[in-house]
Amino acid sequence: MRFSERTNWNLEENEFARALREARVDGRELLDLTVSNPTACGFAYASESLLAPLSDERALLYEPEALGMVRGREAVAQYYRDAGAEVGIDRICPSIDQICLTTSTSEAYSFLFRLLCDPGDEVLIARPSYPLFEFLAEMDDVKLVEYPLVYDHGWQMDMHALEAACTERTRAVVVVHPNNPTGNFAAESERVALQTICARLGLALIVDEVFLDYAVEGVEAKSFAVGECEALTFVLSGLSKVCALPQMKVSWIVAAGPDWMVGEAMERLEVIADTFLSMNAPMQFALPQWLAERGTMQGQIRGRVAANLRALDARLAGTQAERMEMQGGWTAVVRVPRHVEGVEFVAAALARGVVVQPGSFYGLPEGRVVVSLLTPVETWKQGLALLPVD
């Protein structure tokens, strides 16, 4: 039996995954500082309020809408109005006709790769960043080309390297705002440069804003859907992060830019969405209520992130480790010793019963680990105390 080359992945365990599995099989008690699933982090979910709209009897009637039900897209439009965009009033942000609902941001990426790229075309992506993009691109026969994020008193895009990476096969630039795991927002100067480069070279700009609502105190978060877009721009987000509901599969694409580009893009995107019709009715009926009540969960998460950041900074003070600057999101990158008594840092931490993610998972250099700021407070404090950083 022959399978496609696009699914010919190396599925062997890496050394860290094997060591972690063996530790769990042995029954060792581990303090996991990497859990990023909000439903497993001890937050208080209002179960009755969240589950009630799923029983709406109108969902029993099948009325397929390729781009998503109007009520759902209107709820997304309100979300951006809350962020400072006037949707469909003075053209600052697109009308609901420029919103497409999807089941996940992964599906949204796949739709956009199909919309913009032929097999072998290229999409630019930052490094370091989340490794999921590699699988999405391979499954859609798209080639990823990296552009670097550099760290100098904070993370910045190397705009010269980004533009130099563009070729005749480049079709889009992906920006995660704020980036995962580095937590940096695109600065205003970077936003302007991205729009200018993409417009001049005829490229689309794909902006993943799933962590937009989680800026740290003192940092202003501005959506790419707010303000004029010189280039064809697609903004992605969804309930997984906005409402801390990864199990309720609703995400969206918002298109912005020159009218004629947006119009043609949405016509084509509608055909793609109509081909799959992946959205289900109960989720779309529930979407307005879930988005309207997002503040409750977001408040809990911001409080957890702030408390864990304070504890992390206090623990690292005067040690060999240092937290790298972040502006938003749920993760922190920590610069650590590469080895502890001849053992790699991640393995040394695991030997003490503490789980941290190797930075290489995200394309970070040696001597970097990634931790989740959603970790329950008591686990966080115990795990930090055992980190081999002294």
C-alpha positions as CSV (number, residue, x, y, z in Angstrom):
1,M,0.0,0.0,0.0
2,R,1.3,3.4,-0.9
3,F,0.6,6.6,1.0
4,S,1.2,10.2,0.1
5,E,4.6,11.7,0.6
6,R,3.0,14.6,2.4
7,T,2.1,12.3,5.3
8,N,5.5,10.6,5.5
9,W,6.4,12.1,8.8
10,N,9.0,10.9,11.2
11,L,6.8,9.7,14.1
12,E,9.6,8.3,16.3
13,E,9.8,9.7,19.8
14,N,12.5,12.2,20.5
15,E,14.7,11.8,23.5
16,F,12.7,14.2,25.7
17,A,9.4,12.6,24.9
18,R,10.7,9.1,25.6
19,A,12.2,10.2,28.9
20,L,8.9,11.9,29.9
21,R,6.9,8.8,28.9
22,E,9.2,6.5,30.9
23,A,9.0,8.7,34.0
24,R,5.2,8.6,33.9
25,V,5.1,4.8,33.2
26,D,7.4,4.4,36.3
27,G,4.7,6.3,38.3
28,R,7.0,9.2,39.2
29,E,5.2,12.3,40.6
30,L,5.9,15.1,38.2
31,L,5.3,18.8,38.5
32,D,4.3,19.8,35.0
33,L,5.0,23.4,34.1
34,T,3.9,23.0,30.5
35,V,0.2,22.4,30.7
36,S,-1.5,24.9,28.4
37,N,-5.0,23.4,28.2
38,P,-7.1,25.9,30.2
39,T,-9.8,23.3,30.9
40,A,-7.1,21.3,32.8
41,C,-5.7,24.2,34.9
42,G,-8.3,24.6,37.6
43,F,-10.2,27.6,36.3
44,A,-13.9,28.0,37.3
45,Y,-16.1,27.6,34.3
46,A,-19.8,28.7,34.5
47,S,-21.0,25.3,33.3
48,E,-24.8,26.1,33.3
49,S,-24.3,29.4,31.4
50,L,-21.8,27.8,28.9
51,L,-23.9,24.7,28.2
52,A,-27.4,26.3,28.1
53,P,-27.2,27.8,24.6
54,L,-26.3,24.4,23.1
55,S,-29.9,23.3,23.7
56,D,-31.3,25.9,21.3
57,E,-34.0,24.0,19.3
58,R,-33.4,26.1,16.3
59,A,-30.2,24.1,15.8
60,L,-32.4,21.1,14.8
61,L,-33.1,22.8,11.5
62,Y,-30.4,22.4,8.9
63,E,-29.8,25.8,7.2
64,P,-26.2,25.7,5.8
65,E,-24.4,29.0,5.4
66,A,-21.0,28.7,3.8
67,L,-19.4,31.6,5.6
68,G,-21.3,30.8,8.8
69,M,-24.6,31.9,10.2
70,V,-25.3,35.7,10.3
71,R,-25.8,35.6,14.1
72,G,-22.4,34.1,14.5
73,R,-20.6,36.5,12.2
74,E,-22.4,39.4,13.9
75,A,-21.1,38.2,17.2
76,V,-17.5,38.2,15.8
77,A,-18.1,41.7,14.4
78,Q,-19.1,42.9,17.9
79,Y,-15.9,41.4,19.3
80,Y,-13.9,43.6,17.0
81,R,-16.1,46.6,17.8
82,D,-15.2,46.0,21.4
83,A,-11.6,46.1,20.3
84,G,-12.0,49.5,18.7
85,A,-13.1,48.6,15.2
86,E,-16.3,49.9,13.7
87,V,-17.4,47.0,11.5
88,G,-19.3,48.0,8.4
89,I,-19.8,51.6,9.4
90,D,-16.9,53.6,8.2
91,R,-14.8,50.9,6.6
92,I,-12.3,50.7,9.4
93,C,-13.1,47.0,9.6
94,P,-14.9,44.7,7.2
95,S,-18.6,44.0,7.3
96,I,-19.9,40.6,8.3
97,D,-19.6,39.7,4.6
98,Q,-15.9,39.7,5.2
99,I,-16.1,37.2,8.1
100,C,-15.9,33.4,7.6
101,L,-16.4,31.0,10.5
102,T,-14.3,27.9,10.7
103,T,-14.0,25.1,13.2
104,S,-10.4,26.0,14.2
105,T,-7.6,28.3,13.4
106,S,-5.9,25.2,11.8
107,E,-8.8,24.9,9.4
108,A,-8.6,28.6,8.8
109,Y,-5.0,28.4,7.8
110,S,-5.8,25.4,5.5
111,F,-8.6,27.4,3.8
112,L,-6.2,30.4,3.3
113,F,-3.4,28.2,2.0
114,R,-5.8,26.7,-0.5
115,L,-7.1,30.2,-1.4
116,L,-3.7,31.7,-2.0
117,C,-1.2,29.0,-3.0
118,D,-0.7,26.5,-5.7
119,P,1.4,23.3,-4.9
120,G,5.0,24.4,-4.2
121,D,4.2,28.0,-3.4
122,E,5.8,29.6,-0.4
123,V,4.5,31.2,2.8
124,L,6.8,33.1,5.2
125,I,6.7,32.2,8.9
126,A,8.6,33.5,11.9
127,R,11.2,31.5,13.8
128,P,10.9,30.8,16.6
129,S,7.2,30.0,16.5
130,Y,4.8,27.1,17.1
131,P,5.6,24.0,15.1
132,L,2.1,23.2,14.0
133,F,2.5,25.3,10.9
134,E,4.9,22.7,9.4
135,F,2.2,20.0,9.4
136,L,-0.5,22.4,8.0
137,A,1.8,23.5,5.2
138,E,2.8,20.0,4.2
139,M,-0.8,18.8,4.1
140,D,-1.6,21.6,1.7
141,D,1.5,21.2,-0.4
142,V,2.8,24.6,0.7
143,K,6.5,25.3,1.4
144,L,7.3,27.3,4.6
145,V,10.2,29.8,4.5
146,E,11.4,31.2,7.8
147,Y,12.2,34.7,8.7
148,P,13.9,35.4,12.0
149,L,12.8,37.0,15.2
150,V,15.8,38.6,16.9
151,Y,16.1,39.3,20.6
152,D,17.7,42.6,21.7
153,H,16.0,44.0,24.8
154,G,12.8,42.4,23.5
155,W,11.8,40.4,20.4
156,Q,11.7,42.1,17.0
157,M,11.1,41.0,13.4
158,D,14.1,41.2,11.1
159,M,12.3,43.0,8.3
160,H,15.3,43.0,6.0
161,A,15.6,39.3,6.3
162,L,11.8,38.9,5.8
163,E,11.9,40.9,2.6
164,A,15.0,39.1,1.3
165,A,13.3,35.7,1.9
166,C,10.5,36.6,-0.6
167,T,10.7,35.0,-4.0
168,E,8.5,34.7,-7.1
169,R,6.8,31.7,-5.3
170,T,6.0,33.7,-2.1
171,R,2.3,34.2,-1.7
172,A,1.8,35.2,2.0
173,V,3.5,36.3,5.2
174,V,2.2,34.8,8.5
175,V,2.5,36.9,11.7
176,V,1.4,35.6,15.1
177,H,0.3,38.6,17.2
178,P,1.5,38.1,19.9
179,N,3.8,35.3,18.9
180,N,3.8,31.9,20.5
181,P,6.0,31.2,22.6
182,T,7.9,34.5,22.6
183,G,4.9,36.7,23.5
184,N,5.9,39.7,21.4
185,F,3.3,41.9,19.6
186,A,4.1,43.4,16.2
187,A,5.2,46.9,16.9
188,E,3.5,49.8,15.0
189,S,6.6,50.3,12.9
190,E,6.6,46.5,12.0
191,R,2.9,46.7,11.2
192,V,3.5,49.5,8.7
193,A,6.5,47.7,7.2
194,L,4.5,44.5,6.8
195,Q,1.7,46.2,5.1
196,T,4.1,48.1,2.8
197,I,6.1,45.1,1.8
198,C,3.1,42.9,1.2
199,A,1.3,45.5,-0.8
200,R,4.3,46.2,-3.0
201,L,5.1,42.5,-3.6
202,G,1.4,41.5,-4.0
203,L,1.5,39.2,-1.0
204,A,-1.3,38.5,1.5
205,L,-0.8,39.1,5.2
206,I,-2.1,36.4,7.5
207,V,-2.3,37.5,11.2
208,D,-3.0,35.0,13.9
209,E,-4.4,36.9,16.9
210,V,-5.6,34.1,19.2
211,F,-3.7,35.5,22.2
212,L,-4.6,39.1,21.5
213,D,-6.7,39.5,24.6
214,Y,-3.9,38.5,26.9
215,A,-1.5,41.4,26.9
216,V,0.5,41.8,30.1
217,E,-0.1,44.9,32.3
218,G,1.1,48.1,30.7
219,V,1.1,46.7,27.1
220,E,-1.5,47.9,24.6
221,A,-2.8,45.3,22.2
222,K,-4.1,46.4,18.8
223,S,-5.8,44.1,16.3
224,F,-4.7,44.2,12.7
225,A,-8.4,44.4,12.0
226,V,-8.4,47.9,13.4
227,G,-7.1,50.6,11.0
228,E,-6.5,50.7,7.3
229,C,-4.9,47.7,5.5
230,E,-2.9,48.5,2.4
231,A,-2.4,44.8,1.7
232,L,-4.9,42.0,1.5
233,T,-5.0,40.9,5.2
234,F,-6.6,38.0,6.9
235,V,-7.0,38.1,10.7
236,L,-7.5,34.8,12.5
237,S,-8.8,34.0,16.0
238,G,-11.2,31.8,17.9
239,L,-12.8,30.5,21.1
240,S,-9.9,28.3,22.0
241,K,-8.1,31.3,23.5
242,V,-10.6,34.1,23.4
243,C,-13.0,32.2,25.7
244,A,-10.6,29.5,26.9
245,L,-12.9,26.9,25.2
246,P,-10.6,24.7,23.0
247,Q,-13.3,22.0,23.0
248,M,-15.9,24.3,21.5
249,K,-14.7,24.3,18.0
250,V,-15.3,27.8,16.6
251,S,-12.8,30.1,15.0
252,W,-12.9,32.8,12.3
253,I,-11.2,34.6,9.5
254,V,-11.7,38.4,9.0
255,A,-10.6,39.8,5.7
256,A,-9.5,43.4,5.2
257,G,-7.7,45.5,2.6
258,P,-8.5,47.0,-0.8
259,D,-12.2,46.5,-1.6
260,W,-11.7,44.6,-4.9
261,M,-9.1,42.2,-3.3
262,V,-11.4,41.5,-0.4
263,G,-14.4,41.0,-2.6
264,E,-12.6,38.4,-4.8
265,A,-11.0,36.7,-1.9
266,M,-14.3,36.2,-0.1
267,E,-16.0,34.9,-3.2
268,R,-13.3,32.2,-3.5
269,L,-13.2,31.6,0.2
270,E,-17.0,31.1,0.2
271,V,-16.6,28.2,-2.3
272,I,-13.9,26.6,-0.2
273,A,-16.0,26.9,3.0
274,D,-19.1,25.7,1.1
275,T,-17.2,22.6,-0.1
276,F,-16.5,21.5,3.5
277,L,-19.5,23.0,5.5
278,S,-17.6,22.1,8.6
279,M,-19.4,24.4,11.0
280,N,-22.2,22.9,13.2
281,A,-25.4,24.7,14.2
282,P,-25.3,24.4,18.0
283,M,-21.9,26.0,18.2
284,Q,-23.0,28.9,16.0
285,F,-26.1,29.5,18.0
286,A,-24.1,29.5,21.2
287,L,-21.3,31.8,19.9
288,P,-22.9,35.2,20.7
289,Q,-23.4,34.3,24.3
290,W,-20.0,32.8,24.7
291,L,-18.3,35.8,23.2
292,A,-20.4,38.2,25.3
293,E,-19.3,36.4,28.5
294,R,-15.7,36.0,27.6
295,G,-14.6,38.5,30.3
296,T,-15.1,36.1,33.1
297,M,-12.6,33.5,31.9
298,Q,-10.2,36.1,30.6
299,G,-10.1,37.8,34.0
300,Q,-9.2,34.5,35.7
301,I,-6.5,33.8,33.1
302,R,-4.9,37.3,33.3
303,G,-4.8,37.0,37.1
304,R,-3.1,33.6,36.9
305,V,-0.6,34.7,34.3
306,A,0.3,37.9,36.3
307,A,0.7,35.9,39.5
308,N,2.8,33.2,37.9
309,L,5.0,35.8,36.2
310,R,5.7,37.5,39.5
311,A,6.6,34.1,41.1
312,L,8.8,33.2,38.2
313,D,10.7,36.5,38.3
314,A,11.2,36.2,42.1
315,R,12.5,32.7,41.7
316,L,15.0,33.6,38.9
317,A,16.3,36.7,40.6
318,G,20.0,36.2,41.4
319,T,20.2,32.8,39.6
320,Q,21.9,31.6,36.4
321,A,18.5,31.9,34.6
322,E,16.6,34.8,33.2
323,R,13.1,35.3,31.9
324,M,13.1,36.8,28.4
325,E,10.8,39.7,27.8
326,M,7.2,39.0,26.8
327,Q,4.2,41.3,26.1
328,G,1.3,38.8,26.0
329,G,0.2,35.3,25.7
330,W,0.3,32.3,28.0
331,T,3.9,31.2,27.8
332,A,7.3,32.4,29.0
333,V,10.7,31.7,27.5
334,V,13.5,31.3,30.1
335,R,17.2,31.5,29.3
336,V,18.8,28.7,31.4
337,P,22.2,27.0,31.7
338,R,22.7,24.5,28.8
339,H,23.9,21.8,31.1
340,V,23.7,21.1,34.8
341,E,26.5,18.9,36.1
342,G,27.0,17.5,32.5
343,V,23.3,16.9,31.9
344,E,21.1,18.9,29.6
345,F,18.9,21.3,31.5
346,V,15.6,19.8,30.5
347,A,16.8,16.3,31.6
348,A,18.2,17.7,34.8
349,A,14.9,19.3,35.6
350,L,13.0,16.1,34.8
351,A,15.4,14.2,37.2
352,R,14.1,16.5,39.9
353,G,10.5,15.8,38.9
354,V,9.9,19.1,37.0
355,V,8.7,19.1,33.4
356,V,9.6,22.1,31.1
357,Q,9.6,22.2,27.3
358,P,12.8,22.3,25.4
359,G,13.1,25.5,23.4
360,S,14.2,23.6,20.3
361,F,10.5,22.5,20.0
362,Y,9.8,26.0,18.9
363,G,13.1,26.7,17.0
364,L,14.7,28.5,19.9
365,P,18.5,28.0,20.4
366,E,20.1,25.9,23.1
367,G,19.8,27.1,26.6
368,R,16.1,28.1,26.3
369,V,13.1,26.4,27.9
370,V,9.4,27.2,27.6
371,V,6.9,27.1,30.4
372,S,3.1,27.6,30.6
373,L,1.9,30.5,32.7
374,L,-1.5,28.8,33.0
375,T,0.0,26.2,35.4
376,P,-2.0,26.0,38.7
377,V,-0.3,28.2,41.3
378,E,0.7,25.6,43.8
379,T,2.2,23.3,41.1
380,W,4.0,26.4,39.7
381,K,5.5,27.3,43.0
382,Q,6.6,23.8,43.8
383,G,8.1,23.3,40.4
384,L,9.9,26.6,40.3
385,A,11.5,25.7,43.7
386,L,13.0,22.5,42.2
387,L,14.3,24.1,39.0
388,P,18.1,23.6,38.8
389,V,19.0,27.2,38.2
390,D,21.0,28.1,41.4
